[in-house]
Amino acid sequence: MHSLWLDTHPVPAGGTEQFVSGTDYDTVVAGAGLTGLTTAVLLARAGQRVAVLEARSVGAAATGNTTAKLSLLQGTTLSQISRHQSDQVLRAYVEGNREGQSWLLRYLEERGVPFQRRRACTYATSPQGAEALRREQRAAETAGLSVTWTDETELPFPVTGSIVLEDQAQIHPMEVLDALATELREHGGTLIQGVRVTGAGIGSPLTVKTTHGEVQADHLVLATGAPVLDRGGYFAKLLPQRSYAQAYRIPGSPGSLPQGMYLSADAPSRSLRTAPLGDEELLLVGGNGHVVGRQESPQAAVDDLEAWTAEHFPGAQRTHSWSAQDYRSANLIPFVGTLPRGGGGIYLATGYNKWGMTNAVAAALSITAELLGGQIPWAATLGRRLTTPSDLLTGLKDTVAVGKEAATSWASAELHTLPDDPPAEGEGIVGRQGATPVGVSTVDGTTRKVSVVCPHLGGVLRWNDAECSWDCPLHGSRFSADGALLEGPAVRDLPTVPRSE
């Protein structure tokens, strides 16, 4: 599965930047997505010596696989936040997103990066969904957004209502990252791909540990989706979510496509937007999100999305299919700021709840203001928010679910021995080899055997039949068929198991 964005605009590797162990920096940023590169550019503009260390390639994780809506109307997020937090916190959240949106749009205009202004619409197809829309409209109005109700949409199916926010935007995220990477280098910053941050000491300067050696820095910013350092236990405060997207050519003129950015209030989720590509315009369809590693067949979710598209857009021809991973905090507000037990020099940004385009920039603005000695009122409000009973209940439900998954996955692995014959192409099997859960898969004609005990906290991994990966149902770490780490709080690959054993 490869996203439209990564396929049509890969970011060049750059010049001759090499990792040099022992180098000193003012700030090291882990992760070259929108959060990491925006933070790095802002710090480099201020004259800091900045290095961005990316484990894979620019945009390889969330940013390169998003639906890339730059919107303050975010499905039913605002009404969900209002159930957990005060009106003051709700308004601060929207103000942070508004500032992130405004900063990015100004940046794109200055750098000549194209984007499209669009109306954002959350729609319902059931009476229950319409009630959720009314709650979202009230929350949006409380937060100062001019949201309107309408029963008319461009959608090819009936709705029970829709709320609309005008003058939002959609982007090509890899074009954005390319511009940021270019400016970072213009200001003397360093961007190194293929180097994973694995740890950090406490002190001044910090010793930042990587897969290629150590460097020193006054500050470390973790812009890695889930924080790759376990201090503060954020892996236990986040719910890892995977969702799917597909791009289609639709018969007829481009003007026949819905031009707004649409998201359903009802489940299963459905997301729609267009994507200009050269002389044509594609339709992007997303949805069917689930907790990482807890879907019996991710491929079934992909197939369901395609069947829905074929039903409502006859003749649709799929060009791309991909998925993305994001994290939800218990109170739906991102975690942004200093990492506990990090000595005051380590910062994190996570928990965007699938709205990373605005939240990523807001997080970068907040972190850089703090690093450079400034303060932003909305960021201070979000940093002081209280834990409410609703937060505790949501967090408890998430923790109980993790405990259940840990117990059942180990029990299942212990009950099954591995078959003698290798799995069929695209399939993976978990079983017991001695006392160790082992996974065997066949991908592109090659059968591989790896330990399927997650190196993060020991969860037993499950096979993802849509992406041919091993996924952890506890905290969302993911690994390729050969055991290479893809994403999540883990920092090590899976050990291979000799096939002769």
N, C-alpha and C positions, 0 to 999 in steps of 0.2 A: 504494500500500500504506500503510495507516494503522493503527496499533496500537489494540487495545482500550483501553489506558490513556489514550492521547492523545485518543481519541474520547469517552471517558466522563468525563474530569476534566481538561480543559485548565486550566493555571494562569493566573489573571488577570494581565494585563500590569502591574497595580499602579496607583500614583498618577500623579503628574506628574514622575517621575524622568526627567531628561534628562542626556545626556552634556554636560559642560562642560569644554572643553579647558583644560588648565593647572591643574586641581584637584589638590590634594595629599591623599594617603591614607596611612595606615599600611601597609595591604596591599590590593593588587588581586588578585582571583581571576578567572582566565580560565576560563569554563565554568560553566553553571548546571545541572549534573547533581547526583547524590548526593554525589560527592566535593567539588565546589565549594561547594555550599550548606551542607553540614555544616561544612566548614572555616570558611566565612564566619560562620556562627552562633556557633561556638566562639570565634572571635576577637572578634566583636562583643560577646559576653557579657563578655569580658575588658576591654572598654572601647576597643577599637581602632576607628579610622575605616576601614571596610571597604567596598569596591565590588566587586560581581560584574559582570563584563562578559560577556555571552552573545551569540555571533555570530548565533544564530537565535532560538530561544525556549526557555523553561525545559523541560528534559527532551527536547529535540528529537533528541538522539543516543542514546547507549547506555541511559541510565536510563529514558527513555520507551518503549523498545522491548525491554526485558528480559522474561524470564519471571518475574522477581521472586521467586525463591526465596531465603529467608534461612536458609541451611543450612551446617552444618559438614561434612556428608557431601557431597562434591562430585564425584560420579561416580567416576572413578579417579584424581583429581588427587593425592591424598596418596601413593599408591604411585609415581606418576610423579616427584613431588618427591623421594621417598626414593632413587630411582635417581640423582639428581643431587646431593643435599645430605646433610649429616649429620643424625643424629637430633635434635641440638640445634636445627638450623635448621627441621626439620620441626615440632617441638613449638612453636617460636616462631611459625611461620606459623599453626598452629591456634590458638594463644593470641591472636594478633592478630585473627583472624577471630572467635574467641569474644568478645573484648572489643568488637569492632565490632557483633556481633549483639546482645549484651547492652545496649550503649548505645542502639542503635536501638529495641529493644523497650521499654526504659524510656521513651524519648522519646515513642514512639507512645502508650503508656499515659498519660503525663502530658498530652499534647496531645489526647487523645480520638480518635486516628486508629485505625480498625479494622484488625485483622490476624487471621489464622487460624493457630492452632497445628496443625501437621501432622507426621507422621512422614516422614522422608526415606528413600528406597529407591533403591539402585542394583541393577539386575537384569541377568541374562544370559539369552540364548536359545541359546547354543552351549556346547560343552565348553571352547573357548578363552576365552569370556567368563566362565565359571565359574572358571577358573584366575585370570583377572584380578581377579575378586571376592575370591578368597582372598588375593591379594597386597594388595588394598586393605584388607581386614579387618585384616591384620597391621600395615600402616602406620598405620591408624586407632588400633589398640590401642597401638602405640608412642607415638602422639601423645596418648594419654589419653582417647580417645573410647570410649564404651560401645556398640560396634557389635555387633549380633547377626546370625546367619545364619538364614535361613528359606527353605523351598521353597514357601511359600504366599504368594500375593499376591492383590490385587483385580483383576489384569489379565485381560483376556478372551482370553488366549493362554498357552500353556505356557511355563514358564521353566526354566532349569537351575540356578537359585539366585538369592538376593537377600540383600543385606545392608541392615540397617535401623538408623537412628538416630532415637530418639524425640524428641519435644518440640522440633521445629524450627518454622519459620514461613513463611508466604507473605503477600505484601503487595500493595497497589495502589500502584505507585511514584509516580504523579502526585499521589496524596493525600499521600504523604510529602513530596514536593517542595513542595507547596502549604503545608504546615505549616511547613517550614523557611523558605520565602520570607517567610511572614507573620511569623515570629519575627525574622528578620533585620531587617525594617523596624521591628519593635517596639523593637529595640535601636539604631535609628538607622543601620543599614546601608543601602547603596544597591544596587539591582538594576536594571541597564540591559540591555534586550534589543535585538538588532539592531546591536550594536557588536562588531566582531571585533578581538581582539588580534593584531597582525602582527609585533611585534618589541619589543625592549627593549635599552636601553643598559646599560653597566656603570658603577656608581658608587653613591653614596649622597647623595640618593635616586636611585632608578632612574627613567629616562625610559621610560614604557611607551607604545609606539606602537600606534595603532589605526586602523581605517578612518575614524574621525571626528576624529582629532587625537591629541594627546599629553596624558598625565597623569603625575604624579609619585607615587612610592610608595617606602617603605622596603623593601617585599618584594613579590614577584610569585609567585603560585601558579598553575602550569599544570595545570588539571584538565580537559583537552581531549581525552581519549582518547589519541591520539598527541600528544606534545609539539609545539607549533607553532613552537618554536625549535629549530634543528638542532644547537645546541651539545651536545657529548657524543655525537652520532650515534645517538640512541636509535631513530630511524626504521629504522636498520639492525640494531638489536638486538631488534626486535619483528616478530612475524608477524601481519599483519592478517587477521582471520577474520570471515566473514559467515555468519549462520545464520538460520533461518526459524521463524516461529511462526504459528499459526492458532487462532482461537477458534470453537467449535461449540456449537450447541444439539443435545442428544441426546434422542431420544424416551424417554419414561418418567419416573419420579420422580427427583428430584435424588439420592436415596440410592443410585441404581444406579450412579453415577459413582465411579471410584476416588478415594478421599479422601486418599490419600497423595500425596507429591511424588515422581515416578518419573523415573529417568534410566537409559538403557541403557549397559552396558559394551561392547556390541558396536557395530560400525559397520554401516550408517549410524546415527548417533545418533538416539535418540527420547526426548523429554522430555514428561512429562504432569503436569498439575496442574489443579485446578478454580479457578474465579473467580466468586465471588458477585457478582451484578449485579442490584440491586433484589430482586424476588421470585423470580428464577430463578438457576440456577447453570450456568455454561458450562464446557466442557472445553477446556483449552489444550493444543495439541499442537505440539511444536517439534522441530527437528533439521536434518539434511542440511547441516551446516556445511561451508564450503570457504574456501580462501584468496581474498581479495578480488581480483576481476579475472581469476581463473584457471579459472573454470567456464565451459564452452562455452555452456551455457544455464541461467542461474539459474532461469528459468521452469520448466524440467524438474524442478529440485529442489523447487519449490513444488508442481508437479503430483504428484510422487511422494509428497510428504507427505500430500496430500489423498487420494490413492488408498489409502495405508496406513490412514488414518483411516476411510475408507469400508469397508474390509475388516474392521476390528476393531470398529467402532462403527456398525453398519448404521443408515441413516436420518439420519446426522449432517448438519446443515445449517450451512454455514460462515457466520459473521457478520463476521469480520475476518481479514485476512492481512497480515503485516508481516515485517520482517527487522531484524536488529541487527548492530552491528559491535563487535568487541572485539579485544584484542591480547594475544598470548602472548609472554612472554620466553623466552629459550633455556633457562633453568633453572626456569621455571614459577613463580618468585617475583616479585611485582610490584616495579617500580622506584619507590621512594618516598624522597624526600629532596632535597638541594640539587643543582641542575643544574651540572655541570662548566662552567668558564669563564663562570659567571654572577656572579662576584664575591661569592658567598656569600648573595646576596639573592634568588635565584630558586629555586623549588622545583617539583618535578614529582611526579606520581602516575600510573602507567600499568602495563599488563601484567597485568590482572586475570584473564585467561584464562577469560572468560565467568562469573566468580564475583564480580561487582562489588558486589552488595548488602552483603556482609560486608566485602570488601576495600576498598570505597570509604570506609566509615566508619572502618575500621582506619587507612587512609592519612590521613584527616582528623585522627584522634587523634594520629598520629605527627607530622604536620607542625605542628599547632598546639602540641604539647608542645615541639617544638624551637624554634618561633618565640617561645614565651612563657618559654623558659629552663628547661624541664623535661626529663626523660628517662624513656622507657619501656623496661624491660629487653628485651621481645620485639622492639621496634623496633630497638634497638641491635644485637641479634643478627642480625636480617635485614639490617641495613645493613653488617655486617662479613662477610657470607658470602663464601666464596672461589669463584673460578671453577674448576670441575672439568673434567677431560677430557670428560665427558659434555656439559657446557655448550658447550665448544669445538666438539665434533662436531656438536651440534644447530645451533649458530650457523653453522658452516661449511656445513651442508646448506641452511640458509635463505638464506645469501649466494649460494651457487651457483645456487639456484633463481631468485633475483632477477636474477642476471647472465644466465641463460638466457632469462628472460622479456624482458629488455631487448633482447637481440639478436634474438630471433625476432619480437617485435612490430614492431620497426623494419623488419626484412626483409619481413614480410608487408605492411606498409603501402606499402613502396616497390614491391612487385610489382603492386599493384592501382591502376587508375585509377578515379575515381568514375564511376558510370553517369550517363547523361543524365536518366533518370527518377528522381523522388524515391522514397525507401523507402516501403513500405506502412505503414499505421498501426501504431505501437508498435515499429517496427524502426529500427535504426541501422546504418550502413555506414561502415567506415573505408577510406580510399583516399588516393592521392597527388594533390595539386594543386600542380604545380610540384615543388619539393623538400620540401614541407611535408605531413605527415600531417594529413588533415582528416576530420572526422566529420560525416555528414549523418544526421538523424533526422526522423521524423514522429511527433508526439505531439499528441493532441487536434486533429488536422486541420492542424496548423501544422508546416511543414518548416523546420528550422534547420540552419545550418552553422557549426561551431566548429572551432578548432584542437584536436586531440586529443593534443597534446604536453603532458604534465603539467607545470605551472609549478613543481612541487617539484624534481624532478631529471630531467625529460625523458623519462619513460617514455611509451610510446604507449598511450593509453587504449583500453578495450574496452567495447562496448555491453552493458549489463545489461538483458536483455529482460523481466525481472520487474519492475523498478523504473523503467525508462526513464531510466537514468542512464549516465554515462560513468565507468568505474571504472579505477583504476590498478593493474596487476598487480605493481608493484614494492613500494610502501609503503602502498597502501590509500586514497589520496585519492579522493574521489568528487565528481561534478559533475552537476547537473541537465541536462536536454536543452538548455537555453538557455545552459549554461556556468556557472551559479551554483555556487559552492563549497558542498558539503554537509558534508564532514568529511574528516579525515585531516591529515597534516602540512603540506599546502599551505596557503597563506594568501591566494592570489589566484584570481579567477575565470578561466575560459577565455576567450581572445579570440574574438569572433565573426568569421566570415569572410563578406564580402559574397557573396550568392548569384549575383551577376552575374559574378563572377570565373570 
